[in-house]
Amino acid sequence: MPDLARRVGLGLASRGSVDDCVEWAERARASGIESVWFHDSYFERDAVTYASAVASRVEEIGVGLGALNPFTRHPVLIAMTISALDEMAPGRIRLGLGSALPLRLGQMGIPYAPDDAATRTRSTIDTLRTLWKGERMPPGKPGLPPLQPMFPPVHRVPIYVAGYRSPMMVVAGQEGDGYIARPAESIPGLRKLLRVMDRSAREAGRDPDAIDVAGYLLTLVDETRRDALNRAKREAFVIYMMSILSDVTLKRAGFEPALRDRIAAAWRAEDYTTAGRLIPDDLLDAFILCGTRREVAEQAQRYHEAGMDLPLLQPVVQDDAQTHAVLEAALLYGTVEVGSAQSARDRIGAWYEIARPFSFTASTVPVAAGGAVAAFTGLFDWTLFLVALVGGVCLHIGTNVTNEIYDVRKGVDTIVSPRASHAIVKGRIGEREAQVFSILAFAIAFALGVYLVSVRGWPIVALGLAGLIGGYTYTAPPFQYKFGSFGIPLVFLLMGPLMVVGSYYAITGEFDWRAVAVSLPVGFLVAAILHGNEWRDISEDARAGARTFSVRMGRSAAHWLYVALVVGAYLALSAGVAVGLLPTWTLLAMLSLPLLVRQIRSSELGATGQQRAIAMIDLETAQLHAAFGYLLVAGLVIAAVLAR
């Protein structure tokens, strides 16, 4: 199966032969397509049946239901349905939730008000997640037994919120693992909706980038764009879609509702020829992908640039020829054969994301601290300091990328994982390319280490090997100590004493207890970054079989260890000054106390079960580590200057 550079999916309506849909799904899998999604299209066929056939007969490919409607399917029924599908295709099911067209609900006599959609969707999400965890729920009617799920807890199934109004985007931002745009959404409309979702996510303390954005893109492929446009205007389904566009959808794309009204009048009169003639090219261009395979891929690229992570190309005409052509267009998009400038930006962005620059304080602070101690002792050397600094950062990059690769392999990082970089799971970078990136980073670190060995001798070999082995086997075999209880103490040693004392030795060629004293608070805070991450991800780690300290000892013990690590840094610094190893100026690091207070408050809220309070705990602890560390370095430099 090809390793596509970008994620792309196939959208199908629940119509026609089930066997045909299974065959198309198999063809999509063989092409490297990530997932196939089925509409719950009213008055056609049941989407769950089609999804079940694909889930049971096609391996590896993701299977999406988008979107099931809580107005027509009770949340308990949805929970039961997904439980069965999850057994057929563990870890491959995606669920979309939305209220469908008011027109269809009205035809079925189902009461509906726009304000009810968001409320019903939010409550459905809560019900699903509770039942999927195997927990009881109170009965819908007083005096009856509680709801008790009689199926095993499912694998984590991402929930995508479907909608085109602001209240639903708020639900997506606050509760959803993803958002799925409906068929016939314009690019201006998508951008506006995503702004609402992103704002709601930030207000809820969530990272908007962690919310996966998918969307159906109705597609018609022909030999020329003109041929595709002309054919689209003859298709009854296209005429229908143009006739039901809402006022707000049209205005977002720059069209007047009066145009829609004229098309709708002809459609209701079954005068499809007149209706087709009323549809201008630019209206189709705004809502449907029409053209050659490459032109369709380029149009999908524009949706990607607008914020769509997972375009779902859906054939307007669901036959073998059009579905095959749509898959070829999807393959062009997925292999990044369109938009070369944007592709380069995407690639650089993926490298940046997978390197996790926000965490670089964990490597720059220890080396800077070792250099500052060298300055205080009068033995500082700029060349050796810079070599040690760049080598430390490269070692850190290699560790981060290797960590990402094995987290994805182990199932710890998925598309719904909080604070994961998502670069691999979203297909922005292939696993093979990520491996090359990590090897390159380790190779640069090794080359710089060879230079340091030539200057300082064989002790650097021991320090370098400890760093390389420790960095690579953080998540890689044979040790994978990140997934065990020894991860925290080993990270403390590697990123604390080893890096600080090692950097000091590389710069000076000597050992000094003052470097050890500086390394302890630095190591405590680096360990706190890792432990905060483990504490927050305790559920995902347990599900993936990891045996971290937090998984073994529980949330309460995890909370107290986190507090001990961050407070311990300040106590270790104070002790170093009290015994005379460190100059008084190093207490400049105490100016970071407001950040310490912030972290303790957040951890207390997290200990009470408010998971949102620790959603960004790794990033915020890295900020504390940076503030404390660089203030400590500044204090040492000031003391060095004053001592001269």
Number of C-alpha atoms within 10 A of each C-alpha: 10 12 17 21 24 29 26 27 30 28 28 26 21 24 18 12 10 16 12 14 25 21 16 22 27 19 16 26 22 13 18 24 27 24 23 29 29 26 25 22 17 14 9 12 16 16 23 20 13 25 24 20 16 25 26 13 14 20 14 17 22 22 28 26 23 29 26 24 21 21 19 12 10 11 22 15 12 18 21 17 13 22 21 15 22 22 16 18 21 17 19 22 26 24 21 24 25 23 24 21 11 14 11 14 16 11 8 11 9 11 10 14 7 12 11 14 21 22 13 17 25 20 12 21 20 13 18 20 17 16 24 22 15 16 14 15 14 12 12 10 8 8 8 9 12 13 14 13 18 10 14 13 16 20 18 20 21 22 27 28 33 28 24 20 16 17 19 27 26 24 23 32 30 22 21 27 23 25 27 27 25 21 18 21 23 24 20 16 21 21 17 15 19 23 16 18 25 21 18 22 24 13 13 16 16 22 17 21 17 20 26 23 22 25 26 25 28 23 30 28 30 19 10 13 18 14 15 18 23 15 16 25 23 16 15 16 13 20 24 16 15 26 22 14 17 12 13 15 21 22 13 17 17 14 16 14 16 11 16 23 15 15 23 23 14 18 20 12 10 12 13 20 15 17 25 22 14 17 21 12 15 11 17 18 14 18 23 27 29 27 23 21 26 18 19 27 25 21 22 26 21 15 22 20 14 16 19 23 23 24 27 29 29 29 26 24 18 19 13 14 11 18 26 17 18 28 24 19 22 30 26 19 28 28 17 21 14 18 15 10 9 15 18 12 12 18 18 13 15 21 18 14 19 26 27 16 13 13 21 18 22 25 24 22 28 32 33 25 29 32 33 29 29 27 22 23 15 14 15 18 14 11 10 20 22 15 18 28 24 17 25 28 22 24 27 30 28 29 26 22 28 25 24 28 23 18 20 17 13 15 15 21 25 21 20 20 18 21 19 21 22 24 24 26 21 20 20 24 25 18 22 11 13 22 16 13 19 25 19 16 21 24 17 18 26 19 12 20 22 17 15 22 16 10 14 18 13 13 14 22 16 10 19 25 13 13 21 19 13 21 23 24 17 23 25 20 10 9 14 18 21 23 22 18 17 14 20 23 12 17 25 23 18 22 29 29 23 22 32 32 28 28 29 32 21 29 27 23 15 13 13 15 11 20 26 21 20 31 28 23 29 31 29 27 29 33 27 27 26 20 26 27 21 25 29 24 21 22 15 20 22 16 13 15 15 23 18 23 23 27 24 15 12 13 19 15 16 23 21 14 19 23 19 14 20 25 18 17 23 23 14 18 23 17 14 22 17 12 9 10 17 24 18 15 18 24 19 18 19 16 13 20 15 11 17 21 13 13 21 18 15 20 24 17 16 21 19 12 13 13 16 15 21 25 21 19 25 23 17 20 26 21 18 23 29 22 20 28 27 21 21 28 26 19 22 28 21 18 20 19 12 9 10 7
